[in-house]
Amino acid sequence: MKRVATPTPTKPSPVAGAGTLPGTSDHQSLSKYIQARFDECSRSQKDVAQYIVDHLDEAAFQTAEELARRANTSSSTVVRFSQALGFEGFPELQAAAREEYRRVHTQAIVGAPAKSNGSSSANGSAPLFSLDQNEFETALAADHLNVEETARKVSRSAVDALIEAIVSADKVLVAGTDQMAFFASYLRHLLMLLDLRVDVVASPSQEALSRLGRIDEQTLVIGLSAGRPHPLVVRAMKLARHRKARTAAVTDATLSEVAKLAQIKLYYSSNSPAYVRSHTALLSLIQALAYGVYAKDTAQYDDRIKAFRLK
């Protein structure tokens, strides 16, 4: 892999050989390398960094322009980010991404990766649709893979911890703005069916801010985010930590600021060929969490659920 030497000793030097990274002599993965240098990045470069870590396949096989669009930034930022890591440009970073992707996936990869085009699942199972799938089928296949990816990566201990935190909290506050506002409201709806106290902060209104002001040690604050978190969600998480409340994050970016502020972290996959992120896995995760809470004491909740005639 070609590298360009850097003029100062503080920056990584080039290393020859496929699979090696700037400033390293081993086959350290690109993801680990990015995570190690994440704090050195600018704010816009961090958007690129966290997107590559969680969507390695897209970094490996998409153009800089396509990757920039999905990371909500510019192609020039993608190039500068590559150079900040010590690569000559994006093609060299992409080569490292492809090397890691091929090491992780045991089966041979030809052309675009399975997770990007939805032609087959990551574990080698049969494809949902034929290879000449249309846009509709491609989007459905991507959602199917997102649910699989989320199921594989989600930690059972983290799920159990969040369910227990929901059950034991005096009140739950769910923070989610913009596209996350719907999912915050839906989680509130599911938990209120079980007669739990739940509030939502979805906008910087006076009423929402007053709800933040009522956070105490008996509150569980759940932050929902996709990509770069909204400042209001970050504020809610910081306030919760300051007041010693329990905190949890449900996010599609493992390097998200919301995740760093949370005691409990749940990751969901949001890969999509469309012009917006996919939230199918997030919806499944929310419904599974609510069912987990219900299953903690089905006898207590059954009569209430039957009264709503939900089925």
Long-range contacts (C-beta under 8 A, 24 or more apart in sequence): 1-92, 1-95, 1-96, 1-99, 2-88, 2-92, 3-86, 3-87, 3-88, 3-92, 4-87, 4-88, 6-86, 11-86, 12-85, 12-86, 13-86, 14-86, 18-95, 18-99, 19-96, 19-99, 19-103, 21-85, 21-86, 21-96, 22-85, 22-86, 22-87, 23-86, 27-103, 29-100, 29-103, 30-56, 30-93, 30-96, 30-97, 30-99, 30-100, 31-56, 31-100, 33-85, 34-85, 35-255, 37-85, 38-255, 40-84, 41-81, 41-84, 44-73, 44-74, 44-77, 45-77, 45-80, 45-81, 45-84, 46-255, 47-71, 47-72, 47-73, 47-77, 47-227, 47-228, 48-73, 48-77, 48-78, 48-81, 49-81, 49-255, 50-227, 50-253, 50-254, 50-255, 50-256, 51-227, 51-253, 52-97, 53-253, 53-254, 53-255, 54-252, 54-253, 54-254, 54-255, 54-267, 54-269, 55-271, 56-97, 56-100, 56-101, 56-104, 57-101, 57-113, 57-114, 57-115, 57-116, 57-271, 58-116, 58-271, 59-93, 59-94, 59-97, 60-94, 60-97, 60-98, 60-100, 60-101, 60-113, 61-98, 61-111, 61-112, 61-113, 61-116, 62-116, 64-90, 71-227, 72-227, 72-228, 114-145, 115-142, 115-145, 115-149, 115-271, 116-142, 116-271, 116-273, 117-141, 117-273, 118-142, 118-144, 118-145, 118-273, 121-145, 121-148, 122-148, 122-149, 123-148, 135-273, 138-273, 139-272, 139-273, 139-274, 139-278, 142-271, 142-272, 142-273, 142-278, 143-272, 143-278, 143-280, 143-281, 145-269, 145-271, 146-268, 146-269, 146-270, 146-271, 146-272, 146-278, 146-280, 146-281, 147-269, 147-280, 147-281, 147-284, 149-269, 149-271, 149-281, 150-267, 150-268, 150-269, 150-281, 150-284, 150-285, 153-267, 153-269, 154-266, 154-267, 154-268, 154-285, 155-266, 158-264, 158-265, 158-266, 159-266, 159-288, 159-289, 159-292, 160-292, 161-264, 162-222, 162-248, 162-264, 162-266, 162-289, 163-289, 163-292, 163-293, 163-296, 165-220, 165-246, 165-248, 165-264, 166-191, 166-196, 166-220, 166-289, 166-293, 167-293, 167-296, 169-218, 169-219, 169-220, 169-246, 170-197, 170-218, 170-219, 171-197, 171-198, 171-199, 171-218, 171-219, 171-220, 172-196, 172-197, 172-198, 172-199, 172-219, 172-220, 172-221, 172-222, 173-198, 173-199, 173-200, 173-201, 173-211, 173-212, 173-215, 173-219, 173-220, 173-221, 173-222, 173-236, 173-240, 174-198, 174-199, 174-200, 174-201, 174-222, 174-224, 175-200, 175-201, 175-202, 175-221, 175-222, 175-223, 175-224, 175-232, 175-233, 175-236, 175-237, 176-200, 176-201, 176-202, 176-223, 176-224, 176-225, 176-233, 177-201, 177-202, 177-203, 177-230, 177-232, 177-233, 178-230, 179-226, 179-276, 179-277, 179-279, 180-224, 180-225, 180-226, 180-230, 180-233, 183-224, 183-279, 183-282, 183-283, 183-286, 184-224, 186-283, 186-286, 187-222, 187-224, 187-286, 187-289, 187-290, 190-286, 190-287, 190-290, 191-290, 191-293, 193-290, 193-304, 193-305, 193-308, 193-310, 194-290, 194-293, 194-294, 194-301, 194-304, 194-305, 195-301, 195-304, 196-293, 201-232, 201-233, 201-236, 203-232, 204-232, 208-232, 212-236, 212-239, 215-239, 215-240, 215-243, 215-245, 216-243, 216-245, 217-243, 217-244, 217-245, 218-245, 219-243, 219-245, 219-246, 220-245, 220-246, 220-247, 220-248, 221-245, 221-246, 221-247, 221-248, 222-247, 222-248, 222-249, 222-250, 223-247, 223-248, 223-249, 223-250, 223-251, 223-258, 223-261, 223-262, 224-249, 224-250, 224-251, 224-282, 225-249, 225-250, 225-251, 225-252, 225-253, 225-256, 225-258, 226-251, 226-252, 226-253, 226-270, 226-277, 226-279, 226-282, 227-252, 227-253, 227-277, 228-256, 229-256, 229-257, 229-258, 233-258, 234-258, 234-261, 237-261, 237-262, 250-282, 250-285, 250-286, 252-277, 252-282
